[in-house]
């Protein structure tokens, strides 16, 4: 099992649980799980650095926006990512996530596609803080 996330049983979509000691670490692991749903994340070289910034009125909305931004990057620029550095801060309107992401362009010779992801969903989304661990549960619409 990959460190920081696990895939749960779901009949039609990808249900994922990511976790970390901090909210940032849990969000980084959620991103890794998303990328690992698309291709084998171990084959993605962290050669190109980009920045992504998203907002959300609450943590669930921030998680949705984060996953959606990563899916859009894949769809629009063919970029895949394997390393993430997230910073989350509280704002007057909710939360702000600023991230540095590292990856490379999709190469069909090296990045064997697993499955396409259409979008994250709010259905079944949970954020839990328990025993000094943050757990994020979410479903990706395939």
Buried (B, 14 or more C-beta within 10 A) or exposed (E): EEEBBBBEEEEEBBBBBBBBEEBBBBBBBBBBBBBBBBBBBEEBBEEEEEEBEBBBEEBBBBBBBBBEBBBEBBEEEEBBBBBBEBEBEEEEEEBBBBBBBBBBEBEEEEBEEBEEBEEBBEEEBEBEEEEEEBBBBBBBBB
